[in-house]
Amino acid sequence: MNPLSMNNAQKLIGETISLFDEQGREGHFVVDAVLPLERHGFDDLGRVIEHFVINFQGDGSTHFPDGHYHFKHPKLGEIPLYVFHKSGHDYEIIVDSQQVG
């Protein structure tokens, strides 16, 4: 099971997630949207492709530049991900995974 499937990520809309870095600095963010990207769905061989973006917004108390952070939520656990700072307090994570086998 992929804890960061689009279906599971959509359940987080409106909820608070935490990000923290190697130094222990933590920020809290609200998930605004989970949107499919062009390749989301099935490939030519019928394998599932998860390709979507998670948009979230901070409260302005912390700033995280683009980089690897730990994404943390009680429903999904802790997952290391690359986070993009879009502008202001807006951030996003792009998920791109494919079923193996």
C-alpha positions as CSV (number, residue, x, y, z in Angstrom):
1,M,0.0,0.0,0.0
2,N,1.2,3.5,-0.9
3,P,0.5,5.8,2.1
4,L,0.9,8.8,-0.3
5,S,-1.6,7.6,-2.9
6,M,-3.7,10.4,-4.4
7,N,-6.8,8.8,-2.7
8,N,-5.0,9.0,0.7
9,A,-3.6,12.5,0.1
10,Q,-7.1,13.9,-0.8
11,K,-8.3,12.9,2.7
12,L,-5.8,15.4,4.1
13,I,-7.4,18.5,2.5
14,G,-8.1,21.0,5.2
15,E,-5.9,19.2,7.7
16,T,-2.7,20.3,9.2
17,I,0.6,18.5,8.3
18,S,4.0,19.1,9.8
19,L,7.4,19.4,8.1
20,F,10.6,19.2,9.9
21,D,14.3,19.3,8.8
22,E,17.5,17.6,10.0
23,Q,18.0,20.4,12.6
24,G,14.6,19.7,14.2
25,R,13.0,22.9,12.9
26,E,9.3,22.3,12.5
27,G,6.5,24.1,10.6
28,H,2.8,23.5,10.4
29,F,0.9,23.7,7.2
30,V,-2.7,23.2,6.0
31,V,-3.3,21.1,2.9
32,D,-5.2,23.2,0.3
33,A,-5.5,20.9,-2.6
34,V,-4.5,17.6,-4.1
35,L,-4.6,17.7,-7.9
36,P,-3.8,15.0,-10.6
37,L,-1.1,15.8,-13.1
38,E,-0.9,14.7,-16.7
39,R,0.4,11.2,-16.3
40,H,-1.9,10.2,-13.4
41,G,-3.9,7.0,-14.1
42,F,-2.7,3.9,-16.0
43,D,0.2,3.4,-18.4
44,D,0.0,1.3,-21.6
45,L,0.5,-1.9,-19.7
46,G,-2.3,-1.2,-17.3
47,R,0.0,-0.4,-14.3
48,V,-1.2,2.3,-11.9
49,I,0.7,5.6,-12.1
50,E,0.4,8.0,-9.2
51,H,1.3,11.5,-10.5
52,F,-0.2,14.4,-8.5
53,V,0.6,17.5,-6.6
54,I,-0.2,18.3,-2.9
55,N,-0.5,22.1,-2.3
56,F,-0.3,23.4,1.2
57,Q,0.1,26.7,2.9
58,G,2.0,27.8,6.0
59,D,0.9,30.3,8.6
60,G,4.0,32.5,8.0
61,S,5.8,31.6,11.3
62,T,8.4,29.5,9.4
63,H,9.9,29.4,6.0
64,F,11.3,26.3,4.3
65,P,13.3,26.7,1.1
66,D,13.2,24.0,-1.6
67,G,14.6,20.8,-0.2
68,H,14.2,17.5,1.5
69,Y,12.1,17.4,4.6
70,H,10.1,15.0,6.7
71,F,6.3,15.1,6.0
72,K,4.4,14.1,9.1
73,H,0.7,13.4,9.7
74,P,-1.0,11.0,12.2
75,K,-2.9,9.2,9.3
76,L,0.2,8.7,7.1
77,G,3.1,8.6,9.5
78,E,6.4,10.2,8.6
79,I,7.7,10.3,5.0
80,P,10.8,12.0,3.6
81,L,9.8,14.1,0.6
82,Y,11.2,17.0,-1.6
83,V,9.2,20.2,-0.9
84,F,9.0,23.1,-3.3
85,H,8.5,26.6,-2.0
86,K,6.2,28.3,-4.6
87,S,5.8,31.8,-3.2
88,G,4.8,33.6,0.0
89,H,3.5,30.9,2.3
90,D,2.6,28.4,-0.5
91,Y,4.4,25.1,-0.9
92,E,3.9,21.9,-2.9
93,I,5.0,18.3,-3.1
94,I,4.9,16.4,-6.4
95,V,4.3,12.6,-6.1
96,D,5.4,10.4,-9.0
97,S,5.3,6.7,-8.4
98,Q,4.5,3.6,-10.5
99,Q,3.4,0.2,-9.5
100,V,6.2,-2.4,-9.8
101,G,5.6,-5.7,-11.4
